Amino acid sequence: MQEQTVNITTEYIKLDALLKFAGAVETGGEAKQAVQEGQVTVNGEVCTMRGKKCRPGDVVVLDGMRIVVA
């Protein structure tokens, strides 16, 4: 599994923006579709809210890519 750490300077980043920023998807439309189809987990639980606030310490997984928010 590929792992990437994303450092943020704000309190949180929305899930769909995180997926784009990390390169897990190419467009916001792809992010929206992946989240709505239940392909994304946040801290081990399937998440279908693309506007979910991801904070430092959260772990997001999509298609074998593990994104750690720092």
N, C-alpha and C positions, 0 to 999 in steps of 0.2 A: 504494500500500500504506500502510495506517495504521500509524504507529509510536508505541509507548508505552514510556516508561522506568519501571521499577519499582524503587524504592530499598528495599533490605532492610537490617535492622540486625542480622541473625543471620548465621551462617556460610553458610547455604544455605536455600532454600525448595524444597519438593517440587513437582514439575511440575504435578500436579493442583491444588494450592493456588494456584500462580502463575497458572494459567489463570483460576481463579475470581477471584482478587484483581485481576487486570488487566481483568476484564470480558469476556474472550474467550468465556466460557461463563457460563451463569446458575447451574448447579448442579454439584455434584460428580459426579452421574451423567452429565451431558453431557461433563464433562472425561474421565471414565473411558472413555466410549464413543469419543470423538474420538481418545484416545491408543491404545486397543486396535485401532482401525480404521486406524492408521497415518497419520492426518491431521496429526500434529504433527511438526515437525522441531526438533531442538535442535542448534545450531551446524552447520546444513546437512545433518544426517543424520536420517532417520526414527527416531523413538523410540517404542517401545511399552511402556515402563516408566513407569507413572503416578507411581511413587514416586521417580523419578530426582531426584537432588539438583542443583538449579540454583544456581550460584554467580555472584557478580558477574563480568560480562564475557560471560556466556552470552547467546545470542540464540535465542529461541523463536518459531516462526512457525506460525500456525493460521488458515486461511481468510482470507488477505490481511492478517492483523494480525501485526505484528512487535513482539515484546516483548523489550526489552533489560533485563537484570538489572544493577542498579548497586548 
